[in-house]
Amino acid sequence: MPSKLPSFFPFFLFLSIFLLYNFSTLLLPFSFTPVPKTSTSTSCNLFEGHWVVDPNAPKPFYGESCPFHRNAWNCLRNNREGMGLINSWKWMPRECDLPRINPERFLGMMRNRNIGFVGDSLNENFIVSFLCILRVADTGAKKWKKKGAWRGAYFPKFNVTVGYHRAVLLAKYEWRPKQSELSNDVLKGTYRVDVDIPADDWASISDFYDVLVFNTGHWWSYDKFPKEKPLVFYRAGQPILPPLEVFDGLKVVLENMVSYIQKEVPSKTLKFWRLQSPRHFYGGDWNENGSCLSNELLKEDEKQWSEQRSKKDQLRY
């Protein structure tokens, strides 16, 4: 896991927060103190636009002392370079304004409800900053770690809980060491992935949350699961034949997890699927002394997605 927050993260953070805020208005009935309406058009396509630097960007919502930070990810405390510029970027839709999130309004609209995030470190990165932003509206927020959540917070002023459940593949998987050491091959064991069974970390939480945000992607590569410790995919308790490569396994897992969510998660629950961000390390990958300190946005031909990386890595085996 990278020790530094990727430079694209703030961009995805603010866009994701606004989407969650915008769609929270669908959760009726609710009660909150009336505030002036924003001018954002409901017909605006928020995904069509571009990033701009705002020379008059407001100060960040929180500082280095936010109790929900992980020390390794606390860019402010760790004096990450370029934070001023990073906090100045904002997403500009083509046909409407994108207002800054109002933490008090958001929590007011989510009063007496619970929000859950399920997935890998992208969702964990997000929730850390999300909790710090929401704490502005309720300084009495407390750390929360129930229902199997890795981390989270409870906001007593609004009776809102926000939790994160780590499930990097979404599907259930477990390590199976090699049974015999007599073979000279490099196989050390396998990870069994049951494509039709959700990970225990989130299989029984759906009744608790009113909003669920899912993601997966960055663990589906050969640097996470090299040839000596490969993924082996099962369906209905039996190995899938012929064996699937990593990216084909991802497709099958996504199909099955989406089907499970549609069948098992209550219809009243608002569900989001969050896409992954591109890889953008320079001078090596995150575990190879690479860095992500560039002050410029990635060009289209510079983006590295998991599918592209998986195909490239397959050439090495």
GUDOZA-189362 format. One line per 8 residues: number of its first residue (from 1); for each residue x, y, z of N, C-alpha, C. Coordinates in steps of 0.05 Angstrom, whole numbers, m for minus. Layout:
N
NUM = X Y Z X Y Z X Y Z  ...
//
This chain:
317
1 = 17 m24 0 0 0 0 18 25 0  12 44 m17 29 68 m19 29 83 8  52 94 15 54 109 39 47 138 35  45 147 9 38 174 3 11 175 m12  m5 195 m6 m31 197 m19 m27 205 m48  m38 190 m68 m35 197 m96 m44 225 m102  m31 238 m121 m37 265 m128 m65 268 m140  m76 247 m152 m103 249 m163 m124 245 m142
9 = m117 236 m118 m137 229 m98 m155 253 m91  m144 277 m86 m162 299 m78 m184 304 m99  m176 300 m125 m196 305 m146 m219 286 m144  m213 260 m142 m234 240 m139 m249 243 m113  m235 253 m92 m247 257 m66 m270 277 m69  m264 301 m79 m285 321 m80 m308 314 m98  m302 301 m121 m324 293 m139 m341 271 m126  m328 252 m113 m343 231 m100 m360 241 m77
17 = m349 260 m62 m365 271 m40 m390 285 m51  m386 300 m72 m409 315 m83 m430 296 m93  m422 274 m107 m441 255 m117 m457 243 m94  m443 235 m73 m456 223 m50 m476 243 m38  m467 268 m36 m484 289 m25 m509 294 m42  m504 295 m68 m526 301 m87 m547 279 m86  m538 253 m86 m557 231 m87 m570 227 m60  m558 237 m38 m571 234 m12 m598 246 m11
25 = m604 265 m29 m630 278 m29 m652 259 m37  m644 236 m48 m664 216 m56 m674 200 m33  m661 202 m10 m668 186 14 m690 200 29  m715 196 22 m737 209 34 m753 189 51  m767 197 73 m767 224 83 m743 230 100  m736 256 103 m715 264 121 m722 291 132  m708 299 153 m713 325 165 m686 339 170  m685 364 164 m661 380 169 m669 409 169
33 = m652 426 180 m657 454 181 m655 465 153  m676 479 143 m675 490 116 m651 508 111  m639 505 88 m617 523 80 m622 531 51  m610 553 42 m615 561 15 m607 540 m5  m623 537 m26 m617 517 m47 m594 526 m64  m579 507 m74 m557 513 m93 m568 516 m120  m552 527 m138 m561 532 m165 m554 510 m185  m544 488 m174 m536 466 m191 m560 454 m205
41 = m558 451 m231 m580 439 m247 m580 409 m243  m604 398 m238 m606 369 m235 m602 354 m261  m604 369 m283 m599 356 m309 m570 357 m318  m554 369 m303 m526 372 m310 m511 345 m309  m495 340 m328 m478 316 m328 m452 323 m313  m450 314 m289 m426 321 m272 m401 308 m282  m403 288 m300 m380 274 m310 m367 286 m335  m380 306 m345 m370 321 m368 m358 347 m359
49 = m332 350 m361 m320 375 m352 m290 372 m352  m276 389 m336 m247 388 m335 m238 399 m309  m212 394 m302 m200 403 m278 m188 431 m282  m192 449 m263 m181 476 m264 m168 482 m237  m149 500 m238 m137 510 m213 m152 535 m205  m162 535 m180 m177 557 m170 m158 575 m154  m151 598 m164 m133 616 m150 m144 626 m123  m170 624 m120 m183 634 m95 m194 610 m79
57 = m181 587 m82 m191 563 m68 m192 568 m38  m214 560 m25 m217 564 4 m198 545 19  m194 551 44 m176 535 61 m188 507 64  m172 486 67 m182 459 72 m201 459 96  m219 440 97 m238 437 119 m224 430 145  m202 416 143 m190 405 168 m159 407 167  m146 404 190 m117 405 191 m106 378 199  m81 378 207 m66 353 212 m75 340 238
65 = m90 353 254 m98 341 280 m124 325 279  m136 322 256 m161 306 254 m156 278 265  m172 269 284 m167 243 297 m172 219 279  m184 223 256 m191 200 238 m169 194 218  m148 210 218 m125 205 200 m110 180 207  m99 167 188 m77 148 192 m51 163 189  m33 158 208 m8 174 208 7 173 181  8 149 169 23 147 144 9 162 121
73 = m16 168 124 m31 182 102 m37 211 109  m26 220 131 m31 248 139 m12 266 124  m21 275 101 m3 291 83 5 318 97  m13 329 112 m7 355 125 15 351 147  11 331 164 31 326 185 58 317 174  57 302 152 81 292 140 94 311 120  83 335 119 94 357 102 98 348 73  77 337 62 78 330 34 81 355 17
81 = 98 352 m4 103 375 m22 78 381 m38  74 406 m44 54 415 m63 26 414 m53  21 414 m27 m6 412 m17 m23 437 m24  m10 460 m26 m25 484 m33 m37 481 m61  m21 471 m80 m31 468 m107 m51 446 m109  m46 424 m95 m65 401 m95 m92 410 m85  m93 426 m64 m119 436 m53 m131 458 m70  m118 466 m91 m128 488 m108 m143 477 m133
89 = m139 451 m139 m152 439 m162 m182 434 m155  m199 438 m175 m227 431 m171 m238 423 m198  m259 406 m197 m273 396 m220 m294 416 m229  m293 423 m255 m311 442 m267 m329 429 m288  m354 422 m281 m372 411 m302 m377 432 m324  m383 423 m348 m385 441 m370 m410 459 m368  m432 448 m357 m457 463 m359 m470 470 m332  m454 468 m311 m466 477 m285 m443 481 m265
97 = m450 493 m243 m431 497 m221 m431 473 m202  m408 467 m191 m406 445 m171 m399 458 m145  m419 462 m127 m413 476 m102 m397 458 m83  m383 471 m66 m368 457 m45 m387 444 m26  m379 420 m16 m397 406 2 m401 423 28  m425 422 38 m432 435 63 m435 412 84  m415 408 101 m416 385 119 m442 384 137  m450 407 147 m474 408 164 m499 401 148
105 = m501 412 124 m524 405 107 m524 376 100  m501 365 93 m500 337 86 m509 319 109  m498 324 133 m505 307 156 m534 312 163  m545 336 159 m573 341 165 m591 325 147  m583 323 121 m599 307 102 m596 277 107  m574 269 120 m570 241 126 m577 233 154  m590 251 168 m597 247 196 m610 219 201  m601 206 222 m612 179 230 m606 158 209
113 = m586 162 193 m579 142 173 m550 134 175  m543 112 161 m515 102 162 m504 98 134  m479 105 130 m465 103 105 m442 84 107  m441 65 88 m419 45 89 m403 45 63  m377 41 66 m358 38 44 m346 10 45  m346 m3 21 m335 m30 20 m315 m32 m3  m291 m41 2 m272 m44 m20 m243 m42 m11  m227 m31 m28 m198 m31 m23 m189 m4 m12
121 = m163 2 m14 m152 26 m1 m162 52 m13  m172 52 m38 m184 76 m49 m208 85 m33  m225 67 m26 m247 74 m8 m238 81 20  m217 68 29 m206 75 55 m194 102 55  m179 109 34 m168 136 32 m190 156 32  m211 150 17 m234 169 15 m247 173 42  m253 152 57 m268 155 81 m252 170 102  m226 167 102 m210 182 122 m214 212 119
129 = m212 222 94 m216 251 90 m246 258 93  m263 240 85 m292 245 87 m300 249 116  m289 232 134 m296 235 162 m285 261 174  m261 269 165 m249 294 175 m266 318 166  m276 317 141 m293 338 131 m320 340 147  m332 317 151 m358 317 165 m355 325 195  m332 320 206 m327 327 234 m329 357 238  m325 373 217 m328 402 220 m356 409 230
137 = m376 393 223 m404 399 231 m411 386 257  m394 368 267 m400 355 293 m373 347 306  m362 365 322 m336 360 334 m338 339 356  m362 330 362 m365 308 381 m364 281 369  m357 280 343 m355 254 329 m335 235 343  m343 210 344 m326 190 358 m319 168 338  m295 156 343 m287 133 327 m307 110 331  m312 96 309 m332 74 310 m320 50 296
145 = m323 27 308 m312 3 296 m329 m21 304  m353 m22 294 m371 m44 300 m379 m57 273  m395 m78 275 m405 m92 251 m382 m101 233  m359 m106 244 m336 m116 228 m322 m94 212  m329 m69 217 m316 m47 202 m287 m43 211  m270 m37 192 m242 m31 198 m240 m4 212  m255 15 203 m254 41 215 m280 56 209  m285 78 223 m309 93 218 m313 113 240
153 = m336 127 240 m342 148 259 m372 150 263  m379 158 288 m407 163 294 m410 193 301  m430 205 288 m435 234 292 m460 237 309  m457 240 335 m480 240 354 m500 262 349  m491 285 340 m508 308 336 m529 302 315  m523 284 296 m541 277 274 m549 248 274  m538 232 293 m543 204 293 m537 191 267  m513 196 256 m504 186 231 m478 169 236
161 = m477 146 224 m453 129 226 m441 125 198  m415 128 196 m401 123 170 m379 103 175  m380 80 161 m361 59 166 m348 48 141  m324 37 144 m309 25 121 m304 m5 127  m310 m22 107 m306 m51 109 m286 m59 88  m263 m68 96 m242 m75 77 m248 m102 64  m250 m102 38 m255 m126 22 m243 m121 m6  m216 m126 m8 m202 m116 m32 m210 m129 m58
169 = m220 m154 m57 m230 m167 m81 m261 m168 m81  m274 m159 m60 m302 m161 m56 m311 m190 m51  m302 m209 m68 m309 m237 m64 m291 m249 m42  m301 m271 m31 m286 m285 m10 m261 m298 m22  m238 m295 m8 m214 m309 m17 m198 m317 7  m183 m339 5 m167 m349 27 m141 m362 16  m120 m361 33 m94 m372 26 m94 m402 30  m83 m417 11 m80 m446 13 m51 m453 7
177 = m35 m459 27 m7 m465 22 m4 m491 6  19 m493 m8 24 m517 m24 26 m541 m6  13 m563 m15 12 m587 2 38 m602 4  54 m601 m17 79 m617 m17 102 m599 m25  125 m603 m12 149 m588 m18 168 m604 m37  158 m627 m46 175 m644 m63 179 m633 m91  160 m617 m100 162 m606 m127 182 m583 m127  196 m580 m150 216 m559 m153 205 m534 m165
185 = 179 m533 m171 168 m509 m183 167 m487 m163  161 m463 m172 162 m439 m155 136 m435 m140  115 m452 m144 89 m448 m132 91 m451 m101  84 m431 m86 84 m432 m57 56 m438 m46  36 m435 m62 9 m439 m54 m10 m423 m72  m35 m423 m66 m55 m409 m82 m74 m394 m64  m87 m373 m76 m109 m360 m63 m135 m369 m76  m151 m383 m61 m177 m391 m72 m196 m368 m71
193 = m208 m362 m94 m228 m340 m96 m255 m353 m103  m275 m350 m86 m302 m360 m92 m317 m337 m105  m320 m337 m131 m331 m314 m146 m359 m308 m139  m374 m328 m127 m402 m324 m121 m408 m321 m92  m387 m316 m76 m391 m312 m47 m378 m286 m38  m393 m268 m26 m380 m243 m17 m362 m247 6  m342 m230 9 m324 m232 31 m339 m229 58  m330 m243 78 m343 m243 104 m345 m214 115
201 = m326 m197 107 m324 m170 118 m349 m153 112  m364 m161 91 m387 m145 85 m412 m161 79  m411 m187 81 m433 m205 73 m458 m200 89  m456 m190 114 m479 m188 132 m484 m160 141  m475 m140 126 m478 m112 136 m500 m97 122  m512 m108 102 m530 m93 84 m554 m82 99  m564 m95 119 m587 m85 134 m581 m61 151  m555 m57 157 m548 m35 175 m545 m8 161
209 = m537 m9 135 m531 16 121 m554 24 102  m557 51 101 m576 63 82 m564 70 56  m537 73 56 m522 79 32 m497 61 32  m491 49 10 m467 32 7 m451 41 m18  m425 44 m14 m407 51 m36 m387 29 m40  m387 16 m63 m369 m7 m68 m347 1 m88  m324 m12 m85 m303 m9 m105 m283 m33 m103  m270 m38 m125 m248 m57 m126 m233 m51 m152
217 = m208 m61 m154 m193 m56 m179 m163 m58 m176  m151 m44 m157 m122 m43 m156 m109 m68 m146  m124 m86 m134 m111 m111 m125 m111 m132 m147  m124 m126 m169 m126 m146 m191 m103 m142 m210  m79 m151 m200 m55 m149 m216 m34 m169 m207  m14 m173 m223 6 m193 m216 27 m184 m196  27 m158 m189 45 m150 m167 32 m157 m140  6 m159 m138 m7 m167 m114 m8 m198 m112
225 = m13 m211 m134 m15 m240 m134 4 m251 m156  30 m254 m150 49 m263 m170 45 m293 m176  61 m302 m195 57 m330 m205 62 m351 m183  78 m345 m163 83 m364 m142 60 m365 m121  43 m344 m122 19 m343 m104 m5 m334 m120  m14 m349 m140 m35 m340 m158 m63 m342 m146  m81 m329 m160 m110 m332 m154 m121 m355 m169  m137 m372 m156 m151 m394 m169 m180 m391 m163
233 = m196 m390 m184 m224 m383 m182 m243 m407 m180  m262 m404 m162 m282 m426 m157 m310 m414 m161  m328 m431 m170 m357 m424 m172 m372 m448 m162  m392 m444 m144 m408 m465 m133 m390 m487 m120  m368 m478 m109 m350 m497 m95 m331 m512 m112  m332 m508 m139 m315 m523 m157 m297 m504 m173  m272 m514 m179 m254 m496 m195 m266 m490 m222  m262 m465 m231 m271 m457 m257 m251 m467 m278
241 = m260 m482 m297 m243 m493 m318 m252 m483 m346  m233 m476 m363 m205 m474 m358 m199 m451 m338  m176 m452 m324 m170 m431 m304 m171 m403 m316  m179 m384 m300 m181 m357 m309 m156 m341 m303  m148 m323 m321 m127 m304 m315 m139 m283 m296  m121 m266 m285 m130 m247 m265 m152 m229 m274  m149 m216 m298 m168 m197 m306 m195 m210 m314  m193 m234 m325 m218 m249 m331 m232 m256 m305
249 = m217 m262 m284 m228 m268 m258 m242 m244 m247  m231 m220 m251 m243 m195 m242 m271 m192 m255  m272 m197 m281 m298 m194 m295 m319 m212 m283  m312 m237 m277 m331 m256 m267 m339 m249 m238  m320 m240 m222 m327 m231 m195 m346 m207 m195  m340 m188 m213 m357 m164 m214 m386 m172 m222  m389 m190 m241 m415 m199 m249 m430 m212 m226  m416 m229 m211 m428 m243 m189 m434 m225 m165
257 = m416 m206 m159 m420 m189 m137 m443 m169 m142  m444 m159 m167 m467 m141 m174 m493 m156 m172  m494 m181 m181 m518 m197 m179 m525 m202 m149  m505 m207 m133 m510 m211 m104 m522 m186 m91  m510 m163 m98 m519 m137 m87 m548 m132 m95  m554 m137 m120 m582 m132 m129 m602 m150 m115  m594 m175 m109 m613 m194 m97 m614 m191 m67  m591 m186 m53 m590 m188 m24 m591 m161 m10
265 = m582 m140 m22 m582 m114 m9 m610 m102 m12  m622 m93 9 m650 m82 7 m652 m60 m14  m675 m60 m26 m680 m40 m48 m680 m12 m37  m686 m8 m11 m685 18 1 m657 30 4  m637 13 2 m610 22 5 m600 34 m21  m589 58 m18 m578 72 m42 m550 61 m47  m545 51 m71 m520 37 m77 m504 52 m99  m478 54 m94 m460 66 m113 m438 46 m120
273 = m428 49 m145 m404 33 m152 m383 54 m160  m362 55 m144 m341 75 m149 m319 62 m166  m312 76 m188 m291 66 m206 m263 72 m194  m243 58 m204 m216 62 m194 m203 86 m208  m183 96 m195 m167 118 m207 m143 106 m222  m132 121 m241 m109 110 m256 m84 110 m238  m66 93 m245 m40 92 m232 m23 115 m243  m7 128 m226 8 151 m236 34 155 m220
281 = 49 134 m217 75 136 m204 97 142 m224  117 156 m215 140 163 m232 165 150 m220  183 140 m237 208 129 m228 205 102 m214  184 87 m220 179 62 m207 152 60 m195  143 36 m188 117 33 m176 118 42 m147  95 39 m133 93 49 m105 112 34 m87  118 8 m93 136 m8 m76 164 m10 m89  170 7 m108 195 7 m122 208 35 m122
289 = 204 49 m100 214 76 m96 202 97 m116  179 90 m127 165 109 m144 152 132 m128  146 153 m141 133 176 m127 110 186 m144  93 202 m132 70 214 m146 69 243 m139  91 257 m142 93 285 m134 91 305 m157  82 295 m180 79 313 m203 58 334 m198  63 358 m207 44 380 m204 25 382 m228  28 365 m248 12 366 m272 m8 343 m273
297 = m30 347 m286 m49 325 m291 m38 305 m311  m46 280 m308 m38 260 m327 m51 265 m354  m35 261 m375 m47 261 m402 m59 233 m407  m77 232 m427 m92 207 m431 m73 184 m437  m51 188 m452 m33 166 m458 m14 160 m435  m15 174 m413 1 169 m390 m13 152 m369  m39 149 m372 m54 135 m351 m49 105 m353  m46 92 m330 m42 63 m329 m65 51 m313
305 = m82 35 m326 m103 22 m312 m96 m6 m307  m110 m20 m289 m103 m47 m281 m103 m66 m304  m122 m63 m323 m123 m81 m346 m97 m79 m362  m88 m54 m367 m64 m50 m383 m40 m61 m368  m39 m57 m342 m16 m67 m327 m16 m98 m326  m40 m109 m323 m41 m139 m321 m31 m151 m348  m39 m139 m370 m30 m150 m396 0 m147 m399  11 m125 m390 40 m121 m391 54 m141 m374
313 = 44 m144 m349 57 m162 m330 56 m191 m339  35 m199 m354 33 m226 m363 56 m233 m382  67 m214 m395 89 m219 m413 114 m228 m398  115 m223 m372 139 m230 m357 139 m259 m347  117 m273 m351 115 m300 m340 113 m321 m362
//
